[in-house]
């Protein structure tokens, strides 16, 4: 773990309504493709998507800095029999703490599982009926990218892109028997509850032709929605690589304390990309 300058200009460290507190580049030789995070009491859980591996780190945050990140354990995601998931069933993209374990969302074989904190399946979570058909998704690689949980709303999940049978200009959040919409701005890579009613949404835009990365953070208020279930959303930050941001492919975000969050980038197991861990604060 080495310090990383995510903003080329110090003025960029305060971006709209967030403030970048710290950024580190992870250089573990065998930790790659991180797509989701979950945090509690100095323990950071991280998922490797294509490999289907759960990593557990000791993560100490103090004085607005990521002070320590030590890999403690790693586990393959497994079925109830303790067998590693086959390749088509282990594309793990989203994660959140739930009861005594973790909720993990998958694409390709789209589902949400309740797993132990060692990555062993406990049970499958019942989803909104719209999400149960794989042919409703834009493609096998645009499935259930994210999952979050609250006592008020239950398990909430969202595809990376709007489903085929929905209006493409809106993303849709799905609980078992309820939905919420918000204006689409790129592809959703993760969600996390900020408080009782507001959801933080991490989005990505990327151009292969120009190598331009854009990472956006939205606040969506689940209690301020109109009769069409379109909810109030506000842009918290837009980090654009063409405007001085040294960013990569951010796919995971988790709350660590009031108004403070960590986000991580997926290096796609490529020597040309980086695994970045960024600590930021939402200002208002």
C-alpha positions in Angstrom: 0.0 0.0 0.0 1.6 3.3 -1.1 0.3 6.9 -1.2 -1.4 7.8 -4.4 -2.1 11.3 -5.8 -5.7 10.9 -7.2 -6.0 14.6 -8.1 -3.3 16.4 -10.1 -4.4 19.7 -8.7 -4.9 20.2 -5.0 -8.0 22.2 -5.7 -9.6 19.0 -7.1 -9.5 17.4 -3.7 -12.7 19.1 -2.9 -15.0 18.0 -5.7 -18.5 19.5 -5.6 -19.9 18.0 -2.4 -17.1 15.5 -1.5 -13.6 15.9 -0.1 -10.9 13.4 -0.9 -9.2 12.6 2.4 -6.7 9.9 1.3 -5.8 7.5 -1.5 -3.6 4.5 -1.6 -2.5 2.2 -4.4 -2.7 -1.5 -3.3 0.2 -3.6 -4.4 -0.6 -7.1 -3.1 0.8 -9.6 -5.6 -2.2 -11.9 -5.5 -5.1 -9.5 -4.9 -6.8 -8.3 -8.1 -10.2 -7.4 -9.6 -11.8 -6.0 -6.5 -15.4 -5.2 -7.2 -17.1 -4.6 -3.8 -16.4 -3.6 -0.2 -18.0 -3.9 3.2 -16.6 -2.4 6.4 -17.2 -2.7 10.1 -14.9 -2.1 13.2 -11.6 -2.0 11.3 -12.4 -5.1 9.3 -12.7 -4.5 5.5 -14.2 -7.2 3.3 -13.4 -7.1 -0.4 -14.6 -9.2 -3.3 -12.7 -10.3 -6.4 -15.4 -10.7 -9.0 -14.2 -13.1 -11.7 -12.2 -15.1 -9.3 -15.0 -15.3 -6.7 -12.6 -14.7 -3.8 -13.5 -13.0 -0.5 -10.6 -11.1 1.1 -10.6 -9.9 4.7 -8.3 -7.1 5.7 -7.4 -5.3 9.0 -8.1 -1.7 8.0 -7.2 1.1 10.4 -8.4 4.6 9.5 -7.2 7.5 11.7 -6.6 11.2 11.2 -8.3 11.2 7.8 -5.8 8.6 6.6 -5.9 4.9 5.7 -3.2 4.0 8.3 -3.1 0.2 7.9 -4.3 -2.4 5.5 -3.2 -5.9 6.3 -4.5 -9.0 4.6 -5.7 -11.5 7.2 -7.8 -14.1 5.4 -9.0 -15.2 2.0 -11.8 -17.6 1.0 -13.2 -18.9 -2.2 -17.0 -18.3 -2.5 -18.6 -21.7 -1.9 -22.0 -23.4 -2.1 -23.7 -25.1 0.9 -21.6 -28.2 0.4 -18.4 -26.2 0.8 -17.5 -26.5 -2.9 -16.1 -23.5 -4.8 -18.7 -22.0 -7.2 -18.1 -22.9 -10.8 -16.9 -20.1 -13.1 -20.3 -19.1 -14.5 -21.7 -18.8 -11.0 -19.0 -16.9 -9.2 -19.0 -13.5 -10.9 -19.5 -11.6 -7.6 -20.1 -7.9 -8.1 -21.8 -6.4 -5.0 -21.6 -6.9 -1.2 -23.0 -5.6 2.1 -23.1 -6.6 5.7 -26.3 -8.5 6.7 -27.2 -10.1 10.0 -24.2 -12.2 11.0 -22.9 -12.5 7.4 -22.8 -10.9 4.0 -25.2 -10.3 1.1 -23.4 -10.9 -2.2 -24.9 -10.1 -5.6 -23.8 -11.9 -8.8 -24.2 -11.3 -12.5 -24.3 -13.8 -15.4 -26.2 -16.2 -13.0 -28.1 -13.2 -11.5 -28.9 -13.7 -7.9 -28.3 -12.4 -4.3 -27.0 -14.8 -1.7 -26.8 -14.6 2.0 -23.3 -16.0 2.9 -21.2 -16.4 6.0 -18.3 -14.1 6.6 -16.1 -16.8 5.1 -18.0 -16.8 1.8 -20.1 -19.9 2.3 -23.7 -19.8 0.9 -26.4 -19.9 3.6 -29.4 -19.2 1.4 -30.7 -17.5 -1.7 -32.5 -14.2 -1.2 -36.0 -13.8 -2.9 -35.8 -11.0 -5.4 -38.3 -8.8 -7.3 -39.9 -11.0 -9.9 -38.6 -8.7 -12.7 -35.0 -9.7 -11.9 -35.5 -13.4 -12.0 -35.2 -13.9 -15.8 -31.7 -13.6 -17.1 -32.9 -12.7 -20.6 -34.3 -9.4 -19.1 -30.8 -8.0 -18.7 -28.9 -6.1 -21.3 -26.2 -8.7 -21.5 -24.8 -11.5 -19.2 -22.1 -9.0 -18.1 -24.6 -6.2 -17.1 -26.4 -8.0 -14.3 -26.8 -7.5 -10.6 -23.9 -5.2 -10.0 -24.8 -4.0 -6.5 -26.7 -4.8 -3.3 -27.5 -2.8 -0.1 -29.6 -3.4 3.0 -31.5 -1.4 5.5 -34.1 -2.4 8.1 -36.6 0.0 6.5 -36.3 -1.1 2.9 -34.9 -4.6 3.1 -32.6 -6.0 0.4 -32.1 -3.5 -2.4 -30.3 -4.4 -5.6 -29.8 -2.9 -9.0 -28.5 -4.0 -12.5 -25.5 -2.3 -14.0 -27.7 -1.0 -16.9 -31.5 -0.6 -17.1 -33.3 -3.8 -18.0 -34.5 -4.3 -21.6 -38.1 -3.7 -20.9 -37.6 -0.4 -19.0 -37.0 3.2 -20.0 -33.3 3.5 -20.6 -33.1 7.0 -19.3 -33.8 5.7 -15.7 -32.0 3.3 -13.5 -34.3 1.2 -11.3 -33.6 0.1 -7.7 -35.4 -3.1 -6.7 -36.6 -4.4 -3.4 -38.6 -7.6 -3.3 -42.0 -5.8 -3.8 -41.0 -2.2 -4.5 -39.0 -0.2 -7.0 -37.5 3.3 -7.2 -36.1 5.1 -10.3 -33.6 7.8 -10.8 -32.0 9.6 -13.8 -29.5 7.4 -15.5 -25.9 8.8 -15.7 -23.6 6.0 -16.8 -23.4 2.4 -15.5 -24.1 1.6 -11.8 -21.2 -0.1 -10.2 -22.2 0.0 -6.5 -24.7 1.3 -4.0 -24.6 1.9 -0.2 -27.0 3.5 2.3 -25.8 6.8 3.5 -28.5 7.1 6.2 -32.1 6.0 6.8 -33.5 7.4 3.5 -30.6 8.3 1.2 -28.7 5.9 -1.0 -25.2 6.6 -2.4 -24.8 5.4 -6.0 -21.4 4.9 -7.7 -21.4 5.2 -11.5 -18.9 4.7 -14.2 -18.4 5.9 -17.8 -15.5 4.8 -19.9 -14.4 5.3 -23.5 -12.2 2.6 -25.0 -11.3 5.0 -27.9 -10.0 7.9 -25.7 -9.3 6.0 -22.5 -11.4 8.5 -20.6 -12.7 7.5 -17.2 -15.5 9.3 -15.4 -16.6 8.3 -11.9 -19.8 9.9 -10.5 -21.4 9.8 -7.1 -25.1 10.4 -6.7 -27.3 10.8 -3.7 -30.8 9.3 -4.2 -33.6 10.0 -1.7 -35.9 7.0 -1.5 -38.6 9.1 0.3 -38.7 11.9 -2.2 -40.3 10.3 -5.3 -43.2 11.2 -7.5 -46.2 9.2 -8.5 -44.1 7.4 -11.2 -41.6 6.3 -8.5 -38.9 8.7 -9.9 -36.9 9.8 -6.9 -34.9 13.0 -6.3 -31.3 12.6 -7.0 -28.3 15.0 -6.7 -24.8 14.8 -8.1 -22.2 14.8 -5.3 -19.1 14.4 -7.5 -18.0 13.9 -11.0 -14.3 12.8 -11.3 -13.2 13.0 -14.9 -9.8 11.8 -16.1 -9.8 14.5 -18.8 -10.0 17.2 -16.1 -7.1 16.2 -13.9 -8.3 13.2 -12.0 -5.9 10.2 -11.9 -8.7 7.6 -11.5 -9.3 4.1 -12.6 -12.2 1.7 -12.8 -14.1 2.3 -9.5 -16.5 -0.5 -8.7 -17.0 -0.7 -5.0 -18.1 1.7 -2.2 -18.8 1.2 1.5 -19.6 3.4 4.5 -17.0 3.5 7.2 -18.4 6.2 9.5 -20.8 9.2 9.4 -20.4 10.8 6.0 -17.2 8.9 5.3 -16.8 6.2 2.7 -14.2 4.0 1.0 -14.2 3.2 -2.7 -12.1 0.8 -4.6 -11.1 0.3 -8.3 -11.0 -3.0 -10.2 -7.7 -3.5 -12.0 -9.1 -6.2 -14.2 -6.0 -8.2 -13.4 -4.1 -6.0 -15.9 -0.6 -4.5 -15.6 -2.0 -1.4 -17.2 -4.6 -0.7 -14.4 -4.4 0.0 -10.7 -6.2 -1.1 -7.5 -6.9 2.2 -5.8 -8.5 2.6 -2.3 -9.9 6.1 -1.7 -11.2 7.6 1.5 -13.6 10.5 1.0 -16.1 12.6 3.0 -19.5 13.8 1.9 -19.6 17.4 2.8 -23.4 18.0 3.0 
